[in-house]
């Protein structure tokens, strides 16, 4: 009995010592910020800007590491290995949800959803000389010649593919009317479309706006409730007569290893929110046509699980999940 | 154009920018010569330092790291068989045998001069053709990449020094290794018997193991053999005239390197392999490639440095990264508020032209460091074998750890060190394995993408003009030993 009491007291003391100390001392050293994307893309650039801001706000180095591959699984493996002390954080986007569906190792509960930063609506872009002028035109051409057209996007069962299938479903496009071609990044998909190897790219503002300005690509539809300021001529899906659930957007947030204490999440996300409101960050978000969408831990976790459910429903419906 | 050049020269030739250039060159030499650290890692590490800089010094610094690391990658490849950069693995094929013959001074000098020449020629090509070449970067879609991988693999017959059967065994081993990890199209796990293998066997640690660590095991075996590797090493003094007999190879390899560099995703490794294969095929002394033929070093180094300028062409004119390092450079530009894309030449001509000027200004600096440094580096060959073996083994482990900050990579290096040693004992050259590791995923992912695009009709895939041309060329390369004249017997 005494031994048991002693053990209980010791355990309580240990717990009492570690938890608050961890939050107070946070960050206790340099922070590793692990990205699931290659350097140079939109997610990467924003992460580097955030890292720079966090560095100033928290007074420690924030070291960005690119661990791209396996639709985010490589990065997840890194996070799974790290201690849940907030010294290791990771980028997260909607494409992780697709990976969770296929992976035997990871799911939405493999990480802690610390906070969301921005939302990024999907859009469809084609070459300016493709002869496709609108969404209606695209649907008509696809139905006239099934299997002729192809859409390029990131990975299989990714956020982009689910977004594409939502449109295809709404437009009553059948299986095989337009082929889905998975690339290793959205950037690669845009390049393949620019080169005429694919007809349509499902992408974001950042990756296409230079090519639209140069007149080589055009945006034929945006998956949001309102038109995007950068592409005022591009109809929303609903305007074109293909209503879809526009809450399905690419999101960019921060995750931490599973079971990271809430205090540590709050400490980091407070700093994140601060950085997101700095004038140069606000301007960057506007320039990239991102939608500010800060969500703290609880709200973000709820949002993600709702999206995860939607992803499951859609991929099961379309039979595109690997497992 | 001339006006742009003068304007850029005025921007670059200031104390601050030249300081950034010099610093970049030093960092580049370090990450380049250190197996495991690549130019893209070095650039990514320095990205945070560019936040506080103005655009021109920031970009000049990043570009000079990129350039210098490819110069330096050949140094450890020649001296201790440890390629400092993936692209310099090919340099080791002939560089290390030369070093073992006591010709490390000559090998190092040829490597640096060929690098310089390759960089200079490709820079000229870049200046005149950046905007034209951009369209050829776009011409490569899934079926063309598939064909590019096929022509790369067809070089196996050329690269295999001895038995073709053994080369094929090496190739199949490499291709089997690249199937490990996530399926590039379906996204499902394949042979992921350890959770960290989800992204496949990491390339760089495997390369370090195959080349450098396996060499350490050989060194341990021969620790007591008395071979005087320093015999000619003191002659580290060579004028540029040393390169003259190889001028055709330099020109050809620079052109090959530049053209392959332009194609996004095909970088220094593929460029040096292809250039080496072509040089071996065309050279009258082709049979001695792989046993310490200086021309092999020239072919490899000129091409891998030329691929750097090549990768800059689609980056500057379209905003498309041609390599991992080019992708980091795009990140660096974006952080400076510049949008690399089709409008960069029109909106910010000072950026591309500053890059041209800084590459030119950096050239003599890099050559001088290289030529003077060679005198110091050859001294490494004086160190007794047991000590050098210990140091190289430690550097291998440190380098593979640094590649991903992870002990997992060290285990990969150790495993591949043992595999490499066993293969060596069986007389299987690492070249076919490197070929397979570099091209495996490109081959598989793009064939499957092309098949989706063609609704599973293989004929449609190979009927693309570039694809058909490349596949035809690879059939000719494979069949040439059957019909062609016998290579001049040694």
Interface residues (C-beta under 8 A of the other chain):
Chain A: X38 X39 X40 X41 X44 X45 X48 X49 X51 X52 X55 X61 X64 X65 X66 X67 X69 X70 X71 X73 X74 X77 X80 X81 X98 X99 X102 X103 X104 X105 X147 X150 X155 X156 X157 X179 X180 X181 X182 X183 X184 X187 X191 X192 X194 X195 X196 X197 X198 X210 X211 X213 X214 X216 X322 X323
Chain B: X40 X44 X47 X48 X51 X137 X138 X139 X140 X141 X142 X143 X181 X182 X183 X184 X185 X186 X187 X188 X189 X192 X195 X196 X198 X199 X200 X264 X318 X319 X320 X321 X324 X326 X327 X328 X329 X330 X331 X334 X335 X339 X340 X341 X342 X343 X404 X405 X445 X449 X452 X453 X455
